[in-house]
Each structure stands twice: as C-alpha cells, then as structure tokens.
Amino acid sequence: QVQLVESGGGLVQAGGSLRLSCAASPSYFTPSAMAWYRQAPGKQRELVARITTVARITTSVITDYLDSVKGRFTISRNHRKNTVDLQMNDLKPDDTAIYYCNANDWGSAIYWGQGTQVTVSA
C-alpha cells in the first residue's frame, strides 16, 4: 500500500527557513509527479510546487510553482531515497498552512500524505 509521510514542519519567524520532506513507500513506487500543496484555515487547498518526470525512460523533470513562492521555495526529488523535499526560504506569515505531500502515479492514482503544519510568526 502506498504511503506518503511528511516531516519538517514547525514554527518559524518571518524571514526564516524550513525544509519539508516527504518519503514515499514502498520503494518500488515511482510516481510520475510529486508535489506539495497547502491549505490555510478557511481557504482552499492550493498547489505550492510540483516536480514532474517527463517520461518513464528519463530523469528529466519539469518544475512549477505557485507565483507567490517563486524565488523563495525550491522543490527537489531524490529518486534513490524516494523522497521529495521543499526548501522554503524567506517565509512569510501568509505561508502559514498545513502542507500536504501529493503523488501522481502516471495518471492512474493520486495519493496524499497526512499533512504537516507550518506556522510563520510575524
């Protein structure tokens, strides 16, 4: 059974940094895309960053970001460890939300992690 387990959330002051990590299992699960979404209280869940493998036979990827995090957040994937990380720099109070890991299994299924809280104080 596929599992996504997030870690790295917490409380940080504005301008600080956090690194979120999501570990996918089992090891043979190699989704085409992995992403981070977030949901703030009273708001809809939104895509923060996504990294998509172009094709099964290549390690070439495409990344895309929410406009408000461009230049501050970086998504990366480690195929050997089967993880996806989100490096978040220059955090702002508006970044406060629960962050969810997401995996797309080549269009056949979508999986979600349980979420990790990120709180940015002013």
N, C-alpha and C positions, 0 to 999 in steps of 0.2 A: 504494500500500500504506500502510495506516495505521501511524503510528509515534507513540509517546509517549516523550518524552525528559525525564527528571528532572534537576534540578540543585539545588544549595543545601545539600546535606548537609555534615556535618563534625563536628568535636569541639567541645564547649562545656561549660563548667562548669554545675553545677546552679544554677538561677535565671536562667540566660541565655536568649537567644532565637536562633532560626534561622528562615529563611524558605525553604521549598521551592517550587520552580516546576516545572511540567510543561507542555511545549509539544507540542501535537498537530499532526500533519500528515497529509495535505495540508490546505490552508486550507479546502477545502470540506467537510471532515469536521466535523460539528457534532453530537456525541453528545447524547443526552438527559440523561445524568448523567455527572459526573466525580467521582472520589473518590480518597482516599488510604487505603491500607491499610498495615499494618506487620507485620513478623514478627521476633520476637526469637528468639535461639538456643533451641532446644528447645521452642518454643511454636508454636501455630497462627497462621496469618495472620489478622489481625483488622481490621475496618473502623474507621478513625480518624475520618474525616469525609467527607461526601458532599454534593454540591450537584446538585439535580435540577431541570431545567426542567419547568415544569408542563405546557406544551403547545407544539407547534411554532410557533404563531402569537403566542406571548407570551414576554417575557423574565422573567416571574415565576419565582422559584425557591424551592425548599424546601431547607433545610439540616438535616442531622442529624449528631450527634457521639457518639463513644464517651463514656460517662459520665465516665471518669477524665480526659478532656481538656476537658470543658466549662468555659468561662470562661478557658481558657488558650490554646486553639487557635482559629484562625479560617480558614475556607475561603472562597475567593473565585474568581470566574471572570471572565476578560476575553474577551468574545466577539470583539472586534476583533482581538486578538492570538492568539486561540485557545489560551489558557493557563488553567491552574488553579493557584492558589497556596495554600500552607498556612503561615500565620503561626503560629509556635509560641513562646509566651512562658512564662516560669517553668518551664523544662524541668527534669525530674526524672530521676534515673538509670533509673527504670523506663520512661522513654520511649526508651531505647536500643533500636534495632532497624534493620532495613532497611526503608525506606519506599518503597512502590510506588504509582505512579500507575495509575489504572484508568479506563476509559471504557466506557460502555454505549451502544451505537448503537441506541437506541429498541427494545431487546429483541432485535434481530437478531444482534448480535455483541458480544463482550466483548473488550477489548484491555487489555494490561498493558505498563507500562514495564519497564526493566531493573532498577530499584531504585537507591536512594541511601542510603548509610549515615549514620545519626545516632547519635552516641555522646555521652552525657551523663556527665560525671565528677562524683563526689561532692565 
